[in-house]
Amino acid sequence: MILARITKAIREQNWFAVAVEFLIVILGVVIGFQVTAWNAQRAEATRTAVLIERVEEEFLISETHLSDYLQFLTAYEAASENVIAAIRNDTVATTEPALMREWLGLTRHVGRPPARSAVFAEMIASGELSLLPEALRTALSQFDQEIQRNAYLWPEAANHLTGSTALFDAVEYNSLRADRRVNAYDPDLLPLAESELEALVIYQGALRITYEQALQSVREILAAAGRRREED
């Protein structure tokens, strides 16, 4: 229709009408591009909001888990330190047996490594990480790097623990149930495990620090996600 009007105007040498028709065409194209861009921005903003909400949901759960496991790791480390102190002070034989069994039961644990973010991995795979604000992207990347960088600590700690022959010679361990972790221990053999326990408590301390750092990173991620939602 527009082409027919332009052709007619040219034949009639009505240059004003030609200019008007061309202007209409150009404005139509520009408006079309603007509408398309606006729709794309709206879709991107909607997807960004969904991703931020998923990050918040996942890391709120992670915050709870990390807080709980940090308490466990702190208890494991404290128990190992208590056993070492009893050995050094020569009070193993005089310590209440139930209390010593409790300490020894906690000593043999090193917890589990913090989990990487499933949402972050999904966004990396789909290429959607760029939709997030820079502060949130940076916080997520730093968290993931910390998890990967410290992952070696858990297998090393577990290998040290399972290889602690003097400790297992001195202590008769049973099931993982809280009331049956240790059946018995030999007060005379336990001091021979002091060096192994010292190395173990160093690992447990490093694991605790790793959890503290991970928990701090998680809270930074939640703060970045929360600030973004408030801005929106």
N, C-alpha and C positions, 0 to 999 in steps of 0.2 A: 504493500500500500504506500509506504513512505517512498520506496524506490520509484513507483509510478508518478508520484507527485513531484519528485526531484527531476525526473526525466521531462515531465511536462513543463516545469518551470524553466529548465535549460532551453527547451525548444522555443519557449516564448521569451527567452532572455530576461526572465524575471529573477534577477540575481538576489534580490532581497528574499524572495521566497526560497531560493536555493540555500541561502545562508541560514534561514530559519529552520529548514528541514534538517540540514547538517547539524545544527546546534541541538535539535531535538534528539537526533541519533546519538550524538556525543554524550549528552546529558543522560540518556537512557543507559548507555554503557557504563558511565561513571556510577550512576545510582545502583546499577546491578552489581558492580564490583563492591560498592560500599555495603550493600545488603548482605552479600556473600561473606565479606570480611567480618561484619557484625555478627552474623550467625556463627561463624567459626570461632570468634572470640567468646561468644556466649557458651558454646559447646566446650571450649577449652577451660573456661572459668568453672563450669559445672564439673568437669572431670577433675580439675585441680582440687575443688572442694571435696569431692568423693575420696581422692587419694589422701588428702590431709586428714579426713575423718578416719580412714582406715589406719593411718599411721598412729593417730591418737589412741584408737581402740587397742591396737597391738601393743603399744608401748605403755599404756596404763596397766595392762596385764603383766608386761615385762617388769615394770617397776615393782609390782607386788611380789613377783617371783624372786627378783634380785634381792629385795629387802629380806625376804624369808631366808634365802640361801646365805645371805651375808651373816645373818644371826647364827646359822648352822656352822659356817666356816669359822666364825669367831669362837664358838663353843669348842670346835675341834682343836683349834690352835691353843686355847686356854687349857684344855684337858692335857694336851701334850706337854705344855709348860709346867703344869702341876705335877705330872709324873716325873719330869726331869728334875724339878725342884725337890721332890721326895727322894730321888736317887742321890742327888748332891748333898742333901741334908741328912742322909742316912735315916730317913723316917718311913721307908717303904713298909717295913715290918710292923710299925706302930700306927700306921694310917688305917682308919676304919676300912675293913675289907670291901664293904659294899661301895664305899666312895672310890676306892682304888679301882674296883672293877668297872665302875661307871666311867672314870677317866680313861682307862685302857680301852673301853668300848668305843669311846668317842675318838680316841687317838688314831684308830685305824681307818678313819674316813678322810677323804679329800674332796668330797662334793662332786659336782659336775660342772663343766664349762658353761658359761652363758651362751644362750642360743643366738644365732644370727637372725636378722630381721627377714621374715618371709616377704613382707610387703616391699622392702627395699630391693630384695633379689628379683621380685616380680617386675618392679619398675625398671631395673637395669635391663632385664631381658626384653621388655616391651619398648624400651626407649622413652618411657614416660617420666623419667626422673627430672628431665628438664622443665616439666610443668610446675614443679614445686618452687617456692621462693628460695633464693640463694642461701639464706641462713639455715633453712631446714635441710637443704641438700647437703650443705657442709657438715651439719651435725650428724646426719645419717651416715655419711661417708666416714667420718671420724669414728663413729661407734663401730661400724663394720670393720674398719682397719684395726681398731683395738682388739676386737674379738679374735680376728685372725692372727694378729701379732702375738697374743698371749695363749693361743690354743695349745701350744706345745707343753705348757706347764702341767696340764692334767695328766697326760700319759706318762710324763717323767715322774710326777709325784706318785702315781699309781704303781709304776715299775719299781720305784724305790721302796714303797710300802710292801709290795708283794715279795720283794727280795730281802726284806729285813729278817734274816734267819734268826738272829739273837732275840728279836722281839717275839717271834713265833715259837721259839724254844721256851721262852719264859712265860708265855701267856697261852691259855687254852681258849680259843675263840669258838663261839657257837653260831647260832643264826643271827640274822640282822634285827630280830625283834628287840625292842627297847629293853625288855626285862631279861633277855637271855643273850646279851652280846658277849659276855665273858663268863666262862664257867669257873675258871680258877687261874691263879698266877703263882709263880714261884718267886718269893721275895729275894732269894739268893741269886737267881739267874737274871732277874730284871735289871740290875745295875749293868750287866754286860751289854744291854741294848741302849745304853745312854747315847753313844755316838750316832746310832741309827735314828734315835728319837730326835736328836738335835738337828740332823739333816731334814727329818720329816717336818719339824716345826718351822723350819725355814721355808719349805715348800708351802705349808699351810698358810704362813704369813703372806707369801707372795700371792697365793690364790685369793686370800681375803682382800688384799690391796687391789687386785684385778677386779674383784666384784665391786669394791667401792668406786673405782674409776668407771666401771660400766654403769653403775647406778647413777652416778653424776651425769654421765653422757645421756642416759635415758631421760633424766629430768631436764636437761638442756634441749633435747628433742621435743619434749612435751611443751616446754616454754615457747620454743620457736613455732610450733604448730598452733599453740593457743593464741599467740600474738597475731599470727596470720589470720586466724578466724575472727579475731576482734576487729582487725583492719577491714576485713570483708564485710 
